[in-house]
Amino acid sequence: MYKILVVDDEPRASMGIKSFLLASDLNIAAVETALNGFEAIDYLRMETFDLLITDIQMSRMSGIELMETVCMEQPGLPVIVISAHEKFDFAKRSISLGAKEYLVKPVERDDLLNAVARVLQEKEEIGRKTLELSRRQREEEKEADEAAGRNELLLELVTEGNLSGKDYEDLVARLGEEAKDRYFGVMSIRLDLSRAGFSRREIALRDRKLLKYAAINILGESLAEWNGVVINGFGNELIAVIQLCDQELSGQRVGAKPQSHLIGQMIHLNLKQYLNVDATVGMSSLHPNLLMLPKLMEEAGKAAEWSGLHPGNRAACYEDIKPQAALNIVDWAAKVDEYVQGLKTGLDRPLPVETKPILRALEELGDSEELFNSYFGMLAYRLYGLMLEFGPASGISLQRFDPDVYFRQTAGVRRLALLDGYIQEAAERVRLSVKEREQTILARITGYIRENFRNPALKIQNIADEVHFSPAYLSYLFKRQARKNIWDYVTELRIEEAKQLLATTDKKRYEVAYEVGYESPEHFGRMFKRYAGVSPAEYRKEGQGGAG
């Protein structure tokens, strides 16, 4: 059943169209009429319609302006334009704003109904196609989820460094893996996706994802002999987990380190041969305990980084480069910057924030006091700079967060123990600062609305321009902070003002309507009853609002 909104400043015209539509066999459940664009916008913000039929030339707000607002707020709503003018400019502008039909007055009944039928049928067809597409996507996603289930469990084992014994047993049981007599290794494969193919052509960003999936397939086949599982990592990284049994490491084939070298070189050569993609491969040591996978992942990452810095060594084992794997100052600075950026972009996530990876990296430097102090200072002052960037919250000074003050008379392990709390407080300070800033902006928004809600021409763009936001972000921010739609707030102010006028003055209904921002007394009456539960006359008669 369809619901249609008809907008025309000639009541006879809109009521005639309404009668035609309701008497047709088009499965139309309801037709609402509006006398002008502002009244129509109120309807569209309060209710859901399947079609808008509007005149072009109307007082106060033209049909073109109404369509512009619809394009911004409800871009999927189909529109039919009815105009007394055959001017090409009107038709061209209407079509550019998405009008499905442009009819010239006087409109024959059959022409109107045929146009409405076409538009509704097109809308229904789009809806069916959307539902079918959604159904197919859900089926494909379900199949992909089932196929990726094992990889997700393995990824959890690889990336989670603090699994309990019960979690470990549960994940291993769900994987169906028999860990006995098997050694596990992790590989980090860093792909150069900028150029590939036998022509070594430059690969566009949109095609790199496909190239990465092709690489996953090649690696899956290459590592099948070692029961390899390939996981899609971040950016241009692929992660592979291999499994070697005792026999493969006992001398019947080759030793552990030569075996890893062999696999790494094979991966590099296969990617080069089939995709002409350059790659660096980092291989961890081997270990029989699945709980060591997070540690092996770190080893593979360090080996891949080392390999990337040494172009002559496309595949490197962690055991070979362990002496050179200590974190250098450039890597640490990048790690600190990445961590702080993560704090800034994760302000909506619940506290406490994750600190284990960054603290673990510092803890591994414990043998070198000079290096530890240098790296510790870089992190602490970067966090302090983050707090200064967002400013103090609730007017509280940030002086006590100066690392020289906060960590005074502490060193080594004691200083590291304080760092977790420092990070948590820094995150909380930044969150409070952002919240206070948003509340200040909300006060500006509500203040502007309170000054201008009586203006019937008030638009969301006017409010957005006041705070220099886009209309979409303005709506998002207002709803998040105020817990209500911005137009609900505008209407509530208008209705509350109307209640006050009805209770304390003798002004007629049309005078109250005009004063609070409604051009049509009838529309004001409908809106008032929707919010107050009674008509304006009933409200005044019953003495609501505190007036006897």
Protein Blocks (a to p, Z undefined) as FASTA:
>chain_A
ZZdddddfbfklmmmmmmmmmmmcnopabdcddfbfklmmmmmmmpccfbdcddfbdghi
afklmmmmmmmmmmmbccddddfbfbfklmmmmmmnopabdcdddddfklmmmmmmmmmm
mmmmmmmmmmmmmmmmmmmmmmmmmmmmmmmmmmmmmmmccbcfklmmmmmmmnopafeh
pacddddddddfkbgcjklpacdfklmmmmmmmmmmmmmmmmmmnopacdddehjbccdd
ddddfklmnopmmcfklmmmmmmmmmmmmmmmmnopacddddddddfbfklmmmmmmmmm
mmmmmmmmmmklmbccfklmmmmmpccfklmmmmmmmmmmmmmmmmmpccdddfklmmmm
mmmmmmmmklmmmmmmmmmmmmmmmmmmnopehhiafklmpmklmmgoiahjlmmmmmmm
mmmmmmmmmmmmmmmmmmmmmmmmmmmmmmmmmpmkbcfklmmmmnopafklmmmmmmmm
nopafklmmmmmmmmmmmmmmmmmccdfklmmmmnopablklmmmmmmmmnopafklmmm
nopghiZZ
